[in-house]
Amino acid sequence: MKNVQKGFTLIELMIVVAIIAILAAIAIPQYQNYITKSQFSESQTIADGLKTPIVEYYNQTGNCPTNTTTGFVTNVSYSGKYVAKADIAGTAPSCTVTVTFKPQGSVSKPLGGYNVVITGNVGNGGAVTWSCASATIEGKYMPQVCSATTK
């Protein structure tokens, strides 16, 4: 009678477990970075919805609107799944939108409770150039048009 081996040896199983652990160690942080970047993008979407009304107001009045300006609903209206609020402020010729993320637990840890400032600078001929920066959010989570000022 032939003695036929069935199944896997303990060493083979341990090698498979080790390979899975290595893959997980690489994949989990990358997935968390992806989630944080996708949550950050909501701040840009909310700011995009405010850019046109801000520019129109500036072109008509020569001033930057605020949260209390007629036609701009209170800052809490500008919120989303990950964004708690957006504040409108600034002094001509630089109007700003400060987007604040919800606290940790509602969003990824690197974004929790922090904010990003989107600034519109009026140049020659009335053209507005938008930029964004954050003193608290790491640059690796922001698109290239944004910059981290301290990290």
MODELLER restraints for C-alpha pairs under 7 A, 6 or more apart:
rsr = mdl.restraints
at = mdl.atoms
rsr.add(forms.Gaussian(group=physical.xy_distance, feature=features.Distance(at['CA:33:A'], at['CA:141:A']), mean=6.91, stdev=0.5))
rsr.add(forms.Gaussian(group=physical.xy_distance, feature=features.Distance(at['CA:36:A'], at['CA:108:A']), mean=5.66, stdev=0.5))
rsr.add(forms.Gaussian(group=physical.xy_distance, feature=features.Distance(at['CA:36:A'], at['CA:141:A']), mean=6.38, stdev=0.5))
rsr.add(forms.Gaussian(group=physical.xy_distance, feature=features.Distance(at['CA:37:A'], at['CA:141:A']), mean=4.96, stdev=0.5))
rsr.add(forms.Gaussian(group=physical.xy_distance, feature=features.Distance(at['CA:37:A'], at['CA:142:A']), mean=6.48, stdev=0.5))
rsr.add(forms.Gaussian(group=physical.xy_distance, feature=features.Distance(at['CA:39:A'], at['CA:82:A']), mean=6.36, stdev=0.5))
rsr.add(forms.Gaussian(group=physical.xy_distance, feature=features.Distance(at['CA:40:A'], at['CA:142:A']), mean=6.88, stdev=0.5))
rsr.add(forms.Gaussian(group=physical.xy_distance, feature=features.Distance(at['CA:43:A'], at['CA:83:A']), mean=6.47, stdev=0.5))
rsr.add(forms.Gaussian(group=physical.xy_distance, feature=features.Distance(at['CA:43:A'], at['CA:99:A']), mean=6.15, stdev=0.5))
rsr.add(forms.Gaussian(group=physical.xy_distance, feature=features.Distance(at['CA:46:A'], at['CA:78:A']), mean=6.68, stdev=0.5))
rsr.add(forms.Gaussian(group=physical.xy_distance, feature=features.Distance(at['CA:47:A'], at['CA:97:A']), mean=6.67, stdev=0.5))
rsr.add(forms.Gaussian(group=physical.xy_distance, feature=features.Distance(at['CA:54:A'], at['CA:64:A']), mean=6.96, stdev=0.5))
rsr.add(forms.Gaussian(group=physical.xy_distance, feature=features.Distance(at['CA:54:A'], at['CA:65:A']), mean=6.51, stdev=0.5))
rsr.add(forms.Gaussian(group=physical.xy_distance, feature=features.Distance(at['CA:57:A'], at['CA:65:A']), mean=6.77, stdev=0.5))
rsr.add(forms.Gaussian(group=physical.xy_distance, feature=features.Distance(at['CA:58:A'], at['CA:64:A']), mean=5.55, stdev=0.5))
rsr.add(forms.Gaussian(group=physical.xy_distance, feature=features.Distance(at['CA:63:A'], at['CA:91:A']), mean=6.94, stdev=0.5))
rsr.add(forms.Gaussian(group=physical.xy_distance, feature=features.Distance(at['CA:63:A'], at['CA:92:A']), mean=5.46, stdev=0.5))
rsr.add(forms.Gaussian(group=physical.xy_distance, feature=features.Distance(at['CA:64:A'], at['CA:89:A']), mean=6.48, stdev=0.5))
rsr.add(forms.Gaussian(group=physical.xy_distance, feature=features.Distance(at['CA:64:A'], at['CA:90:A']), mean=5.80, stdev=0.5))
rsr.add(forms.Gaussian(group=physical.xy_distance, feature=features.Distance(at['CA:64:A'], at['CA:91:A']), mean=5.98, stdev=0.5))
rsr.add(forms.Gaussian(group=physical.xy_distance, feature=features.Distance(at['CA:64:A'], at['CA:92:A']), mean=5.85, stdev=0.5))
rsr.add(forms.Gaussian(group=physical.xy_distance, feature=features.Distance(at['CA:64:A'], at['CA:95:A']), mean=5.40, stdev=0.5))
rsr.add(forms.Gaussian(group=physical.xy_distance, feature=features.Distance(at['CA:65:A'], at['CA:88:A']), mean=6.57, stdev=0.5))
rsr.add(forms.Gaussian(group=physical.xy_distance, feature=features.Distance(at['CA:65:A'], at['CA:89:A']), mean=6.15, stdev=0.5))
rsr.add(forms.Gaussian(group=physical.xy_distance, feature=features.Distance(at['CA:66:A'], at['CA:88:A']), mean=4.84, stdev=0.5))
rsr.add(forms.Gaussian(group=physical.xy_distance, feature=features.Distance(at['CA:66:A'], at['CA:89:A']), mean=4.73, stdev=0.5))
rsr.add(forms.Gaussian(group=physical.xy_distance, feature=features.Distance(at['CA:67:A'], at['CA:73:A']), mean=6.80, stdev=0.5))
rsr.add(forms.Gaussian(group=physical.xy_distance, feature=features.Distance(at['CA:67:A'], at['CA:74:A']), mean=5.48, stdev=0.5))
rsr.add(forms.Gaussian(group=physical.xy_distance, feature=features.Distance(at['CA:67:A'], at['CA:75:A']), mean=5.84, stdev=0.5))
rsr.add(forms.Gaussian(group=physical.xy_distance, feature=features.Distance(at['CA:67:A'], at['CA:87:A']), mean=6.24, stdev=0.5))
rsr.add(forms.Gaussian(group=physical.xy_distance, feature=features.Distance(at['CA:67:A'], at['CA:88:A']), mean=5.43, stdev=0.5))
rsr.add(forms.Gaussian(group=physical.xy_distance, feature=features.Distance(at['CA:68:A'], at['CA:74:A']), mean=6.67, stdev=0.5))
rsr.add(forms.Gaussian(group=physical.xy_distance, feature=features.Distance(at['CA:75:A'], at['CA:85:A']), mean=5.67, stdev=0.5))
rsr.add(forms.Gaussian(group=physical.xy_distance, feature=features.Distance(at['CA:75:A'], at['CA:86:A']), mean=5.24, stdev=0.5))
rsr.add(forms.Gaussian(group=physical.xy_distance, feature=features.Distance(at['CA:75:A'], at['CA:87:A']), mean=5.29, stdev=0.5))
rsr.add(forms.Gaussian(group=physical.xy_distance, feature=features.Distance(at['CA:76:A'], at['CA:85:A']), mean=4.92, stdev=0.5))
rsr.add(forms.Gaussian(group=physical.xy_distance, feature=features.Distance(at['CA:76:A'], at['CA:86:A']), mean=6.84, stdev=0.5))
rsr.add(forms.Gaussian(group=physical.xy_distance, feature=features.Distance(at['CA:78:A'], at['CA:85:A']), mean=5.47, stdev=0.5))
rsr.add(forms.Gaussian(group=physical.xy_distance, feature=features.Distance(at['CA:78:A'], at['CA:86:A']), mean=5.48, stdev=0.5))
rsr.add(forms.Gaussian(group=physical.xy_distance, feature=features.Distance(at['CA:79:A'], at['CA:85:A']), mean=4.82, stdev=0.5))
rsr.add(forms.Gaussian(group=physical.xy_distance, feature=features.Distance(at['CA:79:A'], at['CA:86:A']), mean=6.79, stdev=0.5))
rsr.add(forms.Gaussian(group=physical.xy_distance, feature=features.Distance(at['CA:82:A'], at['CA:101:A']), mean=5.90, stdev=0.5))
rsr.add(forms.Gaussian(group=physical.xy_distance, feature=features.Distance(at['CA:82:A'], at['CA:102:A']), mean=5.71, stdev=0.5))
rsr.add(forms.Gaussian(group=physical.xy_distance, feature=features.Distance(at['CA:82:A'], at['CA:106:A']), mean=6.71, stdev=0.5))
rsr.add(forms.Gaussian(group=physical.xy_distance, feature=features.Distance(at['CA:82:A'], at['CA:107:A']), mean=5.83, stdev=0.5))
rsr.add(forms.Gaussian(group=physical.xy_distance, feature=features.Distance(at['CA:83:A'], at['CA:99:A']), mean=6.99, stdev=0.5))
rsr.add(forms.Gaussian(group=physical.xy_distance, feature=features.Distance(at['CA:83:A'], at['CA:100:A']), mean=5.93, stdev=0.5))
rsr.add(forms.Gaussian(group=physical.xy_distance, feature=features.Distance(at['CA:83:A'], at['CA:101:A']), mean=4.26, stdev=0.5))
rsr.add(forms.Gaussian(group=physical.xy_distance, feature=features.Distance(at['CA:83:A'], at['CA:102:A']), mean=5.42, stdev=0.5))
rsr.add(forms.Gaussian(group=physical.xy_distance, feature=features.Distance(at['CA:84:A'], at['CA:100:A']), mean=5.68, stdev=0.5))
rsr.add(forms.Gaussian(group=physical.xy_distance, feature=features.Distance(at['CA:84:A'], at['CA:101:A']), mean=5.15, stdev=0.5))
rsr.add(forms.Gaussian(group=physical.xy_distance, feature=features.Distance(at['CA:84:A'], at['CA:102:A']), mean=4.75, stdev=0.5))
rsr.add(forms.Gaussian(group=physical.xy_distance, feature=features.Distance(at['CA:85:A'], at['CA:99:A']), mean=5.95, stdev=0.5))
rsr.add(forms.Gaussian(group=physical.xy_distance, feature=features.Distance(at['CA:85:A'], at['CA:100:A']), mean=5.47, stdev=0.5))
rsr.add(forms.Gaussian(group=physical.xy_distance, feature=features.Distance(at['CA:86:A'], at['CA:97:A']), mean=6.37, stdev=0.5))
rsr.add(forms.Gaussian(group=physical.xy_distance, feature=features.Distance(at['CA:86:A'], at['CA:98:A']), mean=5.43, stdev=0.5))
rsr.add(forms.Gaussian(group=physical.xy_distance, feature=features.Distance(at['CA:86:A'], at['CA:99:A']), mean=4.31, stdev=0.5))
rsr.add(forms.Gaussian(group=physical.xy_distance, feature=features.Distance(at['CA:86:A'], at['CA:100:A']), mean=6.21, stdev=0.5))
rsr.add(forms.Gaussian(group=physical.xy_distance, feature=features.Distance(at['CA:87:A'], at['CA:97:A']), mean=5.56, stdev=0.5))
rsr.add(forms.Gaussian(group=physical.xy_distance, feature=features.Distance(at['CA:87:A'], at['CA:98:A']), mean=5.03, stdev=0.5))
rsr.add(forms.Gaussian(group=physical.xy_distance, feature=features.Distance(at['CA:87:A'], at['CA:99:A']), mean=6.47, stdev=0.5))
rsr.add(forms.Gaussian(group=physical.xy_distance, feature=features.Distance(at['CA:88:A'], at['CA:96:A']), mean=5.89, stdev=0.5))
rsr.add(forms.Gaussian(group=physical.xy_distance, feature=features.Distance(at['CA:88:A'], at['CA:97:A']), mean=4.71, stdev=0.5))
rsr.add(forms.Gaussian(group=physical.xy_distance, feature=features.Distance(at['CA:88:A'], at['CA:98:A']), mean=6.54, stdev=0.5))
rsr.add(forms.Gaussian(group=physical.xy_distance, feature=features.Distance(at['CA:89:A'], at['CA:95:A']), mean=6.03, stdev=0.5))
rsr.add(forms.Gaussian(group=physical.xy_distance, feature=features.Distance(at['CA:89:A'], at['CA:96:A']), mean=5.27, stdev=0.5))
rsr.add(forms.Gaussian(group=physical.xy_distance, feature=features.Distance(at['CA:89:A'], at['CA:97:A']), mean=6.48, stdev=0.5))
rsr.add(forms.Gaussian(group=physical.xy_distance, feature=features.Distance(at['CA:90:A'], at['CA:96:A']), mean=5.15, stdev=0.5))
rsr.add(forms.Gaussian(group=physical.xy_distance, feature=features.Distance(at['CA:93:A'], at['CA:121:A']), mean=5.84, stdev=0.5))
rsr.add(forms.Gaussian(group=physical.xy_distance, feature=features.Distance(at['CA:93:A'], at['CA:122:A']), mean=5.32, stdev=0.5))
rsr.add(forms.Gaussian(group=physical.xy_distance, feature=features.Distance(at['CA:94:A'], at['CA:119:A']), mean=6.41, stdev=0.5))
rsr.add(forms.Gaussian(group=physical.xy_distance, feature=features.Distance(at['CA:94:A'], at['CA:120:A']), mean=5.47, stdev=0.5))
rsr.add(forms.Gaussian(group=physical.xy_distance, feature=features.Distance(at['CA:94:A'], at['CA:121:A']), mean=4.59, stdev=0.5))
rsr.add(forms.Gaussian(group=physical.xy_distance, feature=features.Distance(at['CA:94:A'], at['CA:122:A']), mean=6.50, stdev=0.5))
rsr.add(forms.Gaussian(group=physical.xy_distance, feature=features.Distance(at['CA:95:A'], at['CA:119:A']), mean=5.78, stdev=0.5))
rsr.add(forms.Gaussian(group=physical.xy_distance, feature=features.Distance(at['CA:95:A'], at['CA:120:A']), mean=5.17, stdev=0.5))
rsr.add(forms.Gaussian(group=physical.xy_distance, feature=features.Distance(at['CA:95:A'], at['CA:121:A']), mean=6.71, stdev=0.5))
rsr.add(forms.Gaussian(group=physical.xy_distance, feature=features.Distance(at['CA:96:A'], at['CA:117:A']), mean=6.59, stdev=0.5))
rsr.add(forms.Gaussian(group=physical.xy_distance, feature=features.Distance(at['CA:96:A'], at['CA:118:A']), mean=5.59, stdev=0.5))
rsr.add(forms.Gaussian(group=physical.xy_distance, feature=features.Distance(at['CA:96:A'], at['CA:119:A']), mean=4.41, stdev=0.5))
rsr.add(forms.Gaussian(group=physical.xy_distance, feature=features.Distance(at['CA:96:A'], at['CA:120:A']), mean=6.15, stdev=0.5))
rsr.add(forms.Gaussian(group=physical.xy_distance, feature=features.Distance(at['CA:97:A'], at['CA:117:A']), mean=5.77, stdev=0.5))
rsr.add(forms.Gaussian(group=physical.xy_distance, feature=features.Distance(at['CA:97:A'], at['CA:118:A']), mean=5.10, stdev=0.5))
rsr.add(forms.Gaussian(group=physical.xy_distance, feature=features.Distance(at['CA:97:A'], at['CA:119:A']), mean=6.44, stdev=0.5))
rsr.add(forms.Gaussian(group=physical.xy_distance, feature=features.Distance(at['CA:98:A'], at['CA:115:A']), mean=6.57, stdev=0.5))
rsr.add(forms.Gaussian(group=physical.xy_distance, feature=features.Distance(at['CA:98:A'], at['CA:116:A']), mean=5.79, stdev=0.5))
rsr.add(forms.Gaussian(group=physical.xy_distance, feature=features.Distance(at['CA:98:A'], at['CA:117:A']), mean=4.41, stdev=0.5))
rsr.add(forms.Gaussian(group=physical.xy_distance, feature=features.Distance(at['CA:98:A'], at['CA:118:A']), mean=6.25, stdev=0.5))
rsr.add(forms.Gaussian(group=physical.xy_distance, feature=features.Distance(at['CA:99:A'], at['CA:115:A']), mean=5.36, stdev=0.5))
rsr.add(forms.Gaussian(group=physical.xy_distance, feature=features.Distance(at['CA:99:A'], at['CA:116:A']), mean=5.38, stdev=0.5))
rsr.add(forms.Gaussian(group=physical.xy_distance, feature=features.Distance(at['CA:99:A'], at['CA:117:A']), mean=6.35, stdev=0.5))
rsr.add(forms.Gaussian(group=physical.xy_distance, feature=features.Distance(at['CA:100:A'], at['CA:113:A']), mean=6.48, stdev=0.5))
rsr.add(forms.Gaussian(group=physical.xy_distance, feature=features.Distance(at['CA:100:A'], at['CA:114:A']), mean=5.80, stdev=0.5))
rsr.add(forms.Gaussian(group=physical.xy_distance, feature=features.Distance(at['CA:100:A'], at['CA:115:A']), mean=4.15, stdev=0.5))
rsr.add(forms.Gaussian(group=physical.xy_distance, feature=features.Distance(at['CA:100:A'], at['CA:116:A']), mean=6.66, stdev=0.5))
rsr.add(forms.Gaussian(group=physical.xy_distance, feature=features.Distance(at['CA:101:A'], at['CA:111:A']), mean=6.42, stdev=0.5))
rsr.add(forms.Gaussian(group=physical.xy_distance, feature=features.Distance(at['CA:101:A'], at['CA:112:A']), mean=5.98, stdev=0.5))
rsr.add(forms.Gaussian(group=physical.xy_distance, feature=features.Distance(at['CA:101:A'], at['CA:113:A']), mean=5.06, stdev=0.5))
rsr.add(forms.Gaussian(group=physical.xy_distance, feature=features.Distance(at['CA:101:A'], at['CA:114:A']), mean=5.64, stdev=0.5))
rsr.add(forms.Gaussian(group=physical.xy_distance, feature=features.Distance(at['CA:101:A'], at['CA:115:A']), mean=5.95, stdev=0.5))
rsr.add(forms.Gaussian(group=physical.xy_distance, feature=features.Distance(at['CA:102:A'], at['CA:112:A']), mean=5.79, stdev=0.5))
rsr.add(forms.Gaussian(group=physical.xy_distance, feature=features.Distance(at['CA:102:A'], at['CA:113:A']), mean=5.22, stdev=0.5))
rsr.add(forms.Gaussian(group=physical.xy_distance, feature=features.Distance(at['CA:103:A'], at['CA:112:A']), mean=4.36, stdev=0.5))
rsr.add(forms.Gaussian(group=physical.xy_distance, feature=features.Distance(at['CA:103:A'], at['CA:113:A']), mean=4.34, stdev=0.5))
rsr.add(forms.Gaussian(group=physical.xy_distance, feature=features.Distance(at['CA:104:A'], at['CA:112:A']), mean=4.06, stdev=0.5))
rsr.add(forms.Gaussian(group=physical.xy_distance, feature=features.Distance(at['CA:104:A'], at['CA:113:A']), mean=6.52, stdev=0.5))
rsr.add(forms.Gaussian(group=physical.xy_distance, feature=features.Distance(at['CA:110:A'], at['CA:137:A']), mean=6.53, stdev=0.5))
rsr.add(forms.Gaussian(group=physical.xy_distance, feature=features.Distance(at['CA:111:A'], at['CA:137:A']), mean=6.43, stdev=0.5))
rsr.add(forms.Gaussian(group=physical.xy_distance, feature=features.Distance(at['CA:114:A'], at['CA:136:A']), mean=6.37, stdev=0.5))
rsr.add(forms.Gaussian(group=physical.xy_distance, feature=features.Distance(at['CA:114:A'], at['CA:137:A']), mean=6.96, stdev=0.5))
rsr.add(forms.Gaussian(group=physical.xy_distance, feature=features.Distance(at['CA:115:A'], at['CA:134:A']), mean=6.57, stdev=0.5))
rsr.add(forms.Gaussian(group=physical.xy_distance, feature=features.Distance(at['CA:116:A'], at['CA:132:A']), mean=6.79, stdev=0.5))
rsr.add(forms.Gaussian(group=physical.xy_distance, feature=features.Distance(at['CA:116:A'], at['CA:133:A']), mean=5.82, stdev=0.5))
rsr.add(forms.Gaussian(group=physical.xy_distance, feature=features.Distance(at['CA:116:A'], at['CA:134:A']), mean=4.68, stdev=0.5))
rsr.add(forms.Gaussian(group=physical.xy_distance, feature=features.Distance(at['CA:117:A'], at['CA:132:A']), mean=5.44, stdev=0.5))
rsr.add(forms.Gaussian(group=physical.xy_distance, feature=features.Distance(at['CA:117:A'], at['CA:133:A']), mean=5.51, stdev=0.5))
rsr.add(forms.Gaussian(group=physical.xy_distance, feature=features.Distance(at['CA:117:A'], at['CA:134:A']), mean=6.18, stdev=0.5))
rsr.add(forms.Gaussian(group=physical.xy_distance, feature=features.Distance(at['CA:118:A'], at['CA:130:A']), mean=6.78, stdev=0.5))
rsr.add(forms.Gaussian(group=physical.xy_distance, feature=features.Distance(at['CA:118:A'], at['CA:131:A']), mean=5.62, stdev=0.5))
rsr.add(forms.Gaussian(group=physical.xy_distance, feature=features.Distance(at['CA:118:A'], at['CA:132:A']), mean=4.13, stdev=0.5))
rsr.add(forms.Gaussian(group=physical.xy_distance, feature=features.Distance(at['CA:118:A'], at['CA:133:A']), mean=6.67, stdev=0.5))
rsr.add(forms.Gaussian(group=physical.xy_distance, feature=features.Distance(at['CA:119:A'], at['CA:130:A']), mean=5.52, stdev=0.5))
rsr.add(forms.Gaussian(group=physical.xy_distance, feature=features.Distance(at['CA:119:A'], at['CA:131:A']), mean=5.33, stdev=0.5))
rsr.add(forms.Gaussian(group=physical.xy_distance, feature=features.Distance(at['CA:119:A'], at['CA:132:A']), mean=5.95, stdev=0.5))
rsr.add(forms.Gaussian(group=physical.xy_distance, feature=features.Distance(at['CA:120:A'], at['CA:128:A']), mean=5.86, stdev=0.5))
rsr.add(forms.Gaussian(group=physical.xy_distance, feature=features.Distance(at['CA:120:A'], at['CA:129:A']), mean=5.47, stdev=0.5))
rsr.add(forms.Gaussian(group=physical.xy_distance, feature=features.Distance(at['CA:120:A'], at['CA:130:A']), mean=4.37, stdev=0.5))
rsr.add(forms.Gaussian(group=physical.xy_distance, feature=features.Distance(at['CA:120:A'], at['CA:131:A']), mean=6.57, stdev=0.5))
rsr.add(forms.Gaussian(group=physical.xy_distance, feature=features.Distance(at['CA:121:A'], at['CA:128:A']), mean=5.35, stdev=0.5))
rsr.add(forms.Gaussian(group=physical.xy_distance, feature=features.Distance(at['CA:121:A'], at['CA:129:A']), mean=5.24, stdev=0.5))
rsr.add(forms.Gaussian(group=physical.xy_distance, feature=features.Distance(at['CA:121:A'], at['CA:130:A']), mean=6.41, stdev=0.5))
rsr.add(forms.Gaussian(group=physical.xy_distance, feature=features.Distance(at['CA:122:A'], at['CA:128:A']), mean=4.41, stdev=0.5))
rsr.add(forms.Gaussian(group=physical.xy_distance, feature=features.Distance(at['CA:122:A'], at['CA:129:A']), mean=6.50, stdev=0.5))
rsr.add(forms.Gaussian(group=physical.xy_distance, feature=features.Distance(at['CA:131:A'], at['CA:145:A']), mean=6.51, stdev=0.5))
rsr.add(forms.Gaussian(group=physical.xy_distance, feature=features.Distance(at['CA:131:A'], at['CA:146:A']), mean=6.31, stdev=0.5))
rsr.add(forms.Gaussian(group=physical.xy_distance, feature=features.Distance(at['CA:132:A'], at['CA:145:A']), mean=6.91, stdev=0.5))
rsr.add(forms.Gaussian(group=physical.xy_distance, feature=features.Distance(at['CA:132:A'], at['CA:146:A']), mean=4.65, stdev=0.5))
rsr.add(forms.Gaussian(group=physical.xy_distance, feature=features.Distance(at['CA:132:A'], at['CA:147:A']), mean=6.60, stdev=0.5))
rsr.add(forms.Gaussian(group=physical.xy_distance, feature=features.Distance(at['CA:133:A'], at['CA:146:A']), mean=5.23, stdev=0.5))
rsr.add(forms.Gaussian(group=physical.xy_distance, feature=features.Distance(at['CA:133:A'], at['CA:147:A']), mean=4.79, stdev=0.5))
rsr.add(forms.Gaussian(group=physical.xy_distance, feature=features.Distance(at['CA:133:A'], at['CA:148:A']), mean=5.47, stdev=0.5))
rsr.add(forms.Gaussian(group=physical.xy_distance, feature=features.Distance(at['CA:133:A'], at['CA:149:A']), mean=6.47, stdev=0.5))
rsr.add(forms.Gaussian(group=physical.xy_distance, feature=features.Distance(at['CA:134:A'], at['CA:147:A']), mean=6.75, stdev=0.5))
rsr.add(forms.Gaussian(group=physical.xy_distance, feature=features.Distance(at['CA:134:A'], at['CA:148:A']), mean=5.05, stdev=0.5))
rsr.add(forms.Gaussian(group=physical.xy_distance, feature=features.Distance(at['CA:134:A'], at['CA:149:A']), mean=5.97, stdev=0.5))
rsr.add(forms.Gaussian(group=physical.xy_distance, feature=features.Distance(at['CA:135:A'], at['CA:148:A']), mean=5.79, stdev=0.5))
rsr.add(forms.Gaussian(group=physical.xy_distance, feature=features.Distance(at['CA:135:A'], at['CA:149:A']), mean=4.92, stdev=0.5))
rsr.add(forms.Gaussian(group=physical.xy_distance, feature=features.Distance(at['CA:135:A'], at['CA:150:A']), mean=5.20, stdev=0.5))
rsr.add(forms.Gaussian(group=physical.xy_distance, feature=features.Distance(at['CA:137:A'], at['CA:148:A']), mean=6.53, stdev=0.5))
rsr.add(forms.Gaussian(group=physical.xy_distance, feature=features.Distance(at['CA:138:A'], at['CA:148:A']), mean=5.96, stdev=0.5))
rsr.add(forms.Gaussian(group=physical.xy_distance, feature=features.Distance(at['CA:138:A'], at['CA:151:A']), mean=5.58, stdev=0.5))
rsr.add(forms.Gaussian(group=physical.xy_distance, feature=features.Distance(at['CA:139:A'], at['CA:147:A']), mean=5.84, stdev=0.5))
rsr.add(forms.Gaussian(group=physical.xy_distance, feature=features.Distance(at['CA:139:A'], at['CA:148:A']), mean=4.88, stdev=0.5))
rsr.add(forms.Gaussian(group=physical.xy_distance, feature=features.Distance(at['CA:139:A'], at['CA:151:A']), mean=6.88, stdev=0.5))
